[in-house]
Amino acid sequence: MWKATVLSLFPEMFPGALGHSLAGKALKNGMWSLKKVNIRDFSSDKNGKVDDMPFGGGYGMVIKADVLNEALKSVSDEKGPRIYLSPRGKKFDQQFAKKLSIGNGAVFICGRYEGVDERFLVYNEIEEVSLGDFILSGGELGAQTIIDSVVRLLPNVVGKPETLLDESFEMGLLEYPLYTQPRIWKGLEVPEVLLSGDHKKIKSWKMKMSEMITKSKRPDLWAKYIKS
């Protein structure tokens, strides 16, 4: 069973979105598990203080290395990489999700405030991961996003595994346009080829559209696709 372990100052934020739809059903059915750890429980301060002012000045507070280290030690038996959600980390993508999905799980460290003491990251050789070039109030939503992308790749979570093969990024391209009933809506018609029943032509159209969309909307992906 794939296990997500989350270290957070707000463990009540979990499972959050992960308690619904595919991930929620899979969690209920025991296809994956979730362990929540409250970082504040490992504070030696009588008031549960976990942060302090940064040396050298600056705005905001920094989560203390000693507190975080004790929280991490409490889950030392949990398997998988130790991941800290950080804007300076390696950018998360579908290949990263696949890599995580074939393991036994991961431990997610959710920062808050201005961040965490650098020494905690160095000492524990924590892997920093980013969802993109933007800032969130904490790592909880980022952790939920990563977990959701991994859980849907686990065996038997998605009803028809074949549907995963047609998704964006699987071939280095974005997915082709999708259509359903009615055939004509607001004067816009479904492309005739999709109604033809000619599977060879439909497959060719899908590939052509994926290439066209990727080239126009994500030239960075298109460049990687051409290179490969």
C-alpha positions as CSV (number, residue, x, y, z in Angstrom):
1,M,0.0,0.0,0.0
2,W,1.3,3.5,-0.9
3,K,1.5,5.7,2.2
4,A,1.6,9.4,2.4
5,T,3.0,10.9,5.6
6,V,2.4,14.6,6.2
7,L,4.2,16.8,8.6
8,S,2.2,20.0,9.1
9,L,1.3,22.7,11.6
10,F,-2.3,22.3,10.3
11,P,-2.9,18.6,10.0
12,E,-6.6,19.3,10.0
13,M,-6.2,20.4,6.4
14,F,-5.9,16.8,5.5
15,P,-7.3,14.8,3.7
16,G,-9.0,17.9,2.3
17,A,-9.6,17.5,-1.4
18,L,-8.0,14.0,-1.1
19,G,-11.1,12.8,0.8
20,H,-13.2,13.1,-2.3
21,S,-13.6,11.7,-5.8
22,L,-11.0,9.1,-7.0
23,A,-8.5,9.7,-4.2
24,G,-11.2,9.7,-1.5
25,K,-12.7,6.5,-2.7
26,A,-9.2,4.9,-3.0
27,L,-8.4,6.0,0.6
28,K,-11.6,4.6,1.9
29,N,-11.0,1.3,0.1
30,G,-7.5,1.0,1.5
31,M,-5.6,1.5,-1.8
32,W,-3.4,4.1,-0.1
33,S,-3.1,5.5,3.4
34,L,-2.5,8.9,5.0
35,K,-0.7,9.6,8.2
36,K,-0.8,13.1,9.7
37,V,1.8,14.5,12.1
38,N,1.4,17.8,13.9
39,I,4.8,19.5,14.0
40,R,3.7,21.6,17.0
41,D,3.6,18.4,19.1
42,F,7.4,18.3,19.0
43,S,8.0,21.8,20.4
44,S,9.8,21.9,23.8
45,D,8.2,25.3,24.5
46,K,5.3,25.2,27.0
47,N,3.2,27.3,24.6
48,G,4.0,25.1,21.6
49,K,6.1,27.7,19.9
50,V,7.7,26.3,16.7
51,D,9.2,29.4,15.1
52,D,11.6,32.2,15.8
53,M,13.0,35.4,14.1
54,P,15.6,34.9,11.4
55,F,19.3,35.7,12.1
56,G,20.4,38.6,10.1
57,G,17.0,40.3,10.2
58,G,14.2,40.1,7.7
59,Y,10.4,39.9,7.8
60,G,8.4,36.9,9.1
61,M,9.3,33.9,11.2
62,V,11.2,30.7,10.5
63,I,10.3,27.2,11.7
64,K,13.0,25.9,14.0
65,A,15.3,23.1,12.9
66,D,15.2,21.3,16.2
67,V,11.4,21.1,16.3
68,L,11.2,19.9,12.7
69,N,13.9,17.3,13.2
70,E,12.1,15.7,16.1
71,A,8.9,15.6,14.1
72,L,10.8,13.9,11.2
73,K,12.5,11.4,13.6
74,S,9.0,10.3,14.7
75,V,8.3,8.9,11.2
76,S,11.8,7.5,10.6
77,D,10.3,4.1,9.9
78,E,8.2,5.4,7.0
79,K,9.5,4.6,3.6
80,G,10.1,6.9,0.6
81,P,11.7,10.2,-0.1
82,R,11.5,13.2,2.3
83,I,10.0,16.0,0.4
84,Y,9.8,19.7,1.3
85,L,7.5,21.9,-0.7
86,S,9.6,24.9,-1.7
87,P,9.6,27.4,-4.6
88,R,13.3,26.8,-5.1
89,G,12.9,23.0,-5.5
90,K,12.9,20.8,-8.5
91,K,9.8,21.3,-10.6
92,F,7.2,18.6,-10.1
93,D,6.0,16.9,-13.3
94,Q,4.2,13.8,-14.5
95,Q,7.5,11.8,-14.6
96,F,8.1,12.7,-11.0
97,A,4.6,11.5,-10.1
98,K,5.2,8.2,-11.9
99,K,8.5,7.7,-10.0
100,L,6.8,8.3,-6.7
101,S,3.9,6.0,-7.6
102,I,6.1,2.9,-8.0
103,G,7.6,3.4,-4.5
104,N,6.1,2.7,-1.1
105,G,5.2,6.3,-0.3
106,A,6.7,9.6,0.7
107,V,7.0,11.9,3.6
108,F,5.9,15.5,2.9
109,I,7.1,18.4,5.0
110,C,4.8,21.4,4.8
111,G,6.4,24.7,5.6
112,R,4.7,27.9,6.8
113,Y,5.6,31.5,7.5
114,E,8.9,32.5,5.8
115,G,10.1,28.9,5.6
116,V,12.2,26.5,7.6
117,D,15.7,26.6,9.1
118,E,18.2,25.7,6.3
119,R,20.1,23.4,8.6
120,F,17.2,21.0,8.9
121,L,17.1,20.6,5.1
122,V,20.9,20.1,4.9
123,Y,21.3,17.8,7.8
124,N,18.4,15.5,6.7
125,E,19.2,15.7,3.0
126,I,15.7,16.7,2.2
127,E,14.5,16.8,-1.4
128,E,13.0,20.2,-2.3
129,V,10.1,20.1,-4.8
130,S,8.2,23.0,-6.4
131,L,4.9,23.1,-8.2
132,G,5.8,26.2,-10.1
133,D,6.9,29.8,-9.9
134,F,4.4,31.1,-7.4
135,I,4.0,31.3,-3.7
136,L,1.4,29.6,-1.4
137,S,0.8,30.3,2.2
138,G,2.1,26.8,3.1
139,G,3.0,23.4,1.8
140,E,-0.3,21.7,2.5
141,L,-2.0,22.4,-0.8
142,G,1.1,21.5,-2.7
143,A,1.4,18.2,-0.9
144,Q,-2.2,17.5,-1.6
145,T,-1.7,18.2,-5.3
146,I,1.3,15.9,-5.5
147,I,-0.4,13.1,-3.5
148,D,-3.5,13.3,-5.8
149,S,-1.4,13.1,-8.9
150,V,0.4,10.0,-7.5
151,V,-2.7,8.2,-6.1
152,R,-4.5,8.2,-9.5
153,L,-1.5,6.3,-11.0
154,L,-1.8,3.5,-8.4
155,P,-3.2,0.2,-9.6
156,N,-7.0,0.0,-9.8
157,V,-7.6,3.6,-8.7
158,V,-8.7,4.7,-12.1
159,G,-11.5,2.5,-13.5
160,K,-10.0,2.0,-16.9
161,P,-6.2,2.2,-16.8
162,E,-6.1,2.7,-20.5
163,T,-7.4,6.3,-20.0
164,L,-4.1,7.2,-18.3
165,L,-2.3,6.6,-21.6
166,D,-4.2,9.3,-23.5
167,E,-3.6,12.1,-21.0
168,S,-1.4,15.2,-21.3
169,F,2.3,14.7,-20.9
170,E,2.2,10.9,-21.5
171,M,3.9,11.3,-24.9
172,G,5.4,14.6,-24.1
173,L,2.4,16.4,-25.6
174,L,-0.7,18.1,-24.4
175,E,-4.0,16.2,-24.8
176,Y,-6.1,16.7,-27.9
177,P,-9.5,18.5,-27.7
178,L,-12.5,16.6,-26.3
179,Y,-16.1,16.7,-27.3
180,T,-19.4,15.1,-26.3
181,Q,-23.1,15.5,-26.8
182,P,-24.8,17.6,-28.2
183,R,-23.2,17.4,-31.6
184,I,-23.9,21.1,-32.2
185,W,-23.8,23.6,-29.4
186,K,-24.0,27.4,-29.7
187,G,-23.4,26.9,-33.4
188,L,-20.2,25.0,-32.8
189,E,-20.0,21.5,-34.3
190,V,-18.0,18.4,-33.3
191,P,-15.2,17.8,-35.9
192,E,-16.6,15.5,-38.6
193,V,-13.7,13.1,-38.3
194,L,-14.7,12.1,-34.7
195,L,-18.1,11.0,-36.1
196,S,-16.7,9.0,-38.9
197,G,-16.1,5.7,-37.1
198,D,-12.7,5.5,-39.0
199,H,-10.4,4.7,-36.1
200,K,-7.2,5.2,-38.1
201,K,-8.3,8.7,-39.2
202,I,-9.4,9.5,-35.6
203,K,-6.1,8.5,-34.2
204,S,-4.2,10.5,-36.8
205,W,-6.4,13.6,-36.0
206,K,-5.8,13.3,-32.3
207,M,-2.1,13.1,-32.8
208,K,-2.1,16.1,-35.1
209,M,-4.2,18.2,-32.7
210,S,-2.0,17.2,-29.8
211,E,1.1,18.4,-31.7
212,M,-0.7,21.6,-32.8
213,I,-1.9,22.5,-29.3
214,T,1.5,21.7,-27.7
215,K,3.3,23.8,-30.3
216,S,1.1,26.8,-29.8
217,K,0.4,26.7,-26.0
218,R,3.5,25.2,-24.6
219,P,6.5,25.8,-26.9
220,D,8.8,24.6,-24.1
221,L,7.2,21.2,-24.2
222,W,7.2,21.2,-28.0
223,A,10.9,21.9,-28.0
224,K,11.5,18.9,-25.7
225,Y,9.2,16.7,-27.8
226,I,11.0,17.6,-31.1
227,K,14.4,17.0,-29.5
228,S,13.4,13.6,-28.2
